[in-house]
Amino acid sequence: MNRTKEALLEVKGLKKHFPYKKGMFSKETGSVRAVDGLDFTVYRGETLGIVGESGCGKSTTGQLILQLLEPTEGEIWFEGKNLSSLNKTDLRELRQHLQMIFQDPYSSLNPRMRVEDIVSEPLRIHGLYQGKELRERVVALLRLVGLDEHHLSRHPHEFSGGQRQRIGIARALALNPSLIVCDEPVSALDVSIQSQVLNLLKKLQKELGLTYIFIAHGLPAVKHISDRIAVMYLGKIVELAERDELFANPSHPYTEALLSAVPIPDPTQRKERIILQGDLPNPANPPSGCHFHTRCPYVQDLCRQKAPELTTRSAGHVVACHFPLGHE
Ligand code: SF4
């Protein structure tokens, strides 16, 4: 990809804490730190993969970017504008250029609506097309995703999982977005269908100049579509690098463990899978110091006492670890 390096989205100090009461009759409160201080930029035309286990805050990050949740702290700048400083009209206008493709095409499409109504809904809400032009626009969108005019009058249950995801993609494209947050868009699909949908997303990116944030729980899913990859753990980015650099030189022990689970196509090569001990800690009560220290095979005393900052390892490659891999 010939990336222009023009920033489309900038996330600065982003936090989302969900408050809760510690007991039914208790006045004491706590908070789940779902997203706990994110800083990253997404460049126009690229795909940024965001990877981490369930509960690491990656989907909450997507919802914050799409303004479906209000941040506790921090700023989101899109197309040079701070979204929290916009009035309702301007935000509504800009929001058209931010869309989402959901994980589950079975539940994200209204089963009672026909495909024509599903795909045309955003256009009707924004009053962009009417009558014959509206129908023509919907047919054009369906063709873009490999469906056709004869699908217009059908209902979601008449389609396969892959076709339903294509309908969801057509709907996401309706308002000519510049950024699409893809929240695990293939994880509910059969493996044979996954690559078809990924190839479609790549084709659309090329044809329409789209920018993607691609959220997934494992590295295999983001490997073939991402230009850069951010690895998240308990609400924070622990490593971010160009895809090839991340795969060749992982610096964070958590990334190393995720990478060890990626199958190698060459049967003559073997690698040992690193099994992390224990579950993801409770984000309402994260471990002291480095949040990963309870599961890290390289933990030292400093790790329990002091949280590591994101530091630059090489150009475009940052890592939050006191003892990054490959360093003495
Ligand atoms: Fe492991 Fe320590 Fe690095 Fe955290 S800071 S990832 S515990 S080595």
Residues whose N, C-alpha, C, O or C-beta is under 5 A from the ligand:
A	BS01	SF4	P253 C290 F292 H293 C296 Y298 V299 Q300 C303 P308 A320 C321 H322 F323
